[in-house]
Amino acid sequence: MKIAVCVKQVVSREWQLRVDESNTWIRDQDASYELNEPDAYALEEALRLKERHGGEVVVCSAGPARVSQVVREALARGADRALLVEDDRLVGADAFATASALAAALKDERCDLVLTGLQSDDSGFAQTGVVLAETLGLPHATIIMEVQVADGALRVKRELEGGWFQWIAMPMPAVLTIQSGINQLRYATLKGIMAAKKKDVKKVAAPDLAPQHEIVRLYFPEKAKATRLIDGAPADAAKELVRLLRDEARVIS
Amino acid sequence: MILVIAEHLEGKLNRASWEAVAAAQQTGEPVKIAALGAAVAGVAAELAAADAAEVIVVEHPALAAYTADGYVQALAALVTAEAPAAVFLPHTYQTRDFAPALAARLGRALLTDCLGVKADGGGRLFVRPMFQGKLHADVRPLGPSPHLVTFQIGAYRADAAARGAAPAPVRTIAGAVDPAAVRQKAEAPFQEAKQAVDLSQAERIVSIGRGIKGQEHIQVAEKLAAALGAELAASRPICDAGWLPMERQIGSSGQTVAPKLYVALGISGAIQHLVGMKGSQVIVAINKDPDAPIFEVADFGIVGDLFEVVPALVAALNG
């Protein structure tokens, strides 16, 4: 089985966000980056499917030159080879642009399955996987918590809201967006990191990108609620908080 | 005209549909509401209470159970026929399953998870969260209308949807669905084994997030929960990592709670978590990042290291 996994490089959670001079994007030249967490779960699921059914895992990413970092990481975790659509116009791109770049890389690969995370930690569109499916003419299902493959057919467990689930059957090839927590992640071993250096990374030219939206202004939101921030040394702040909860909010006795 | 796509599960209307109706009404444009299914007269009658120009029922046997392909086909035909100025939807899991494919098939922009609408000359800007809600963006959709817009759950109040003086007219049309082109086969929705822990009944909850750093540190939070007489809960990443069972997860994919006291330890406050707890009477946040979105909803906050603050809190409570 040939499985593609689409991964995104996002700014790391630890990085203190700062808005750039144009007020339309972050100061990303100062940022540190990591693999989008839901995509890490998609990669892990692909690796597990390969272990069960055999085949190949192809990692695919679209972005500026720096995204080769997450591609290398995916190869180190066990992906077999990589497709990289490198273009600076993909910084902060909308889901349609990203999906068209990914589709350009995947259209001739004839994968049985394309996996990606349900959304990204940066833009959070929750669109790219589904738009990619439509672009490639493939069926899809989203927010998947279990993947079963038997006799060329697919049965997946889709998460609904409020603790409900649903099984969906569909033919392959198909695109699935994977929910975080579907599996337990593995991390790259030293051996994996060494092996990754020899793996093939093929660069693919980006297609024409027609943006679907533009960010007019990016800003820190104004607080909707007045939070009473309690300063001081931990012991003093703790005492004051307990006093407030007892005497003012009256939610503890 | 704004076309709102309502959502229901087996004949029960999703409350978030009313929120999308409220968002549409507040634009000042006429509103039509569509409901898809095989037998949705009840849902349509409920929606007809809205102050709306029309409720459109799109019926087809192949729409009896939700499938992405069925919805995309039926809605692509409906949107083309109605030619609305915009299509509004609630940002539910179901919308996330079909709306991107619908937008791609129609070749129209889709803005997801929006919080509000601003005037932009003759057009509109939509406010949406970025970077896990730490930043907001005013976004202009590009390309021909209708643009598709989904609204974050809770961004508009369901009870803000205006009711009409008389029921809105209901028009039923046949859904343009080719069953042979529906590739997904949906089985009946189900719940996992009944949840052993019903956190919705807890008066006090201590909840942990990524800031707890490791399973071995959970005892720090357990001591605070014991001192407060609180239940222990967590945000999704903690349950994903297997540090606490899934049944203790708060948020859109877990339980929704509204206790008297909610203490968030090391929880940044991604929207998926906030929707599950922002109705709490008093919210306390302890987090080292002063920009963490959890402080947006907190009544009391301490910016600091939870491993210093929480033991001090336990001492203060027991002292």
Interface residues (C-beta under 8 A of the other chain):
Chain A: V11 R13 Q16 L17 V19 I26 E37 Y41 D94 A95 F96 A99 L118 D121 D122 S123 G124 F125 A126 Q127 T128 G129 V130 V131 A133 E134 T135 P139 H140 A141 T142 I143 R158 E159 L160 E161 G162 G163 W164 F165 Q166 W167 I168 A169 M170 P171 A174 Q179 S180 G181 Q184 A210 P211 Q212 H213 E214 I215 V216 R217 L218 Y219 F220 P221 K223 A224 K225 T227 R228 L229 I230 P234 A235 A237 A238 K239 L241 V242 L244 L245 A249 V251 I252
Chain B: L9 T67 A68 D69 V72 T92 Y93 Q94 R96 D97 F98 A99 P100 A101 A103 A104 R105 A109 L110 L111 T112 D113 D120 L125 P129 M130 F131 Q132 G133 K134 L135 H136 A137 D138 V139 R140 P141 L142 G143 R183 Q184 K185 A186 E187 A188 P189 F190 Q191 E192 Q195 R204 R210 L228 G229 R236 P237 C239 D240 A241 G242 M246 S252 S253 G254 Q255 T256 K260 L261 S268 Q281 V282 V284 A285 D289 D291 P293 F295 E296 V297 A298 D299 F300 G301 I302 V303 G304 D305 E308 V309 A312 L313 A315 A316 L317
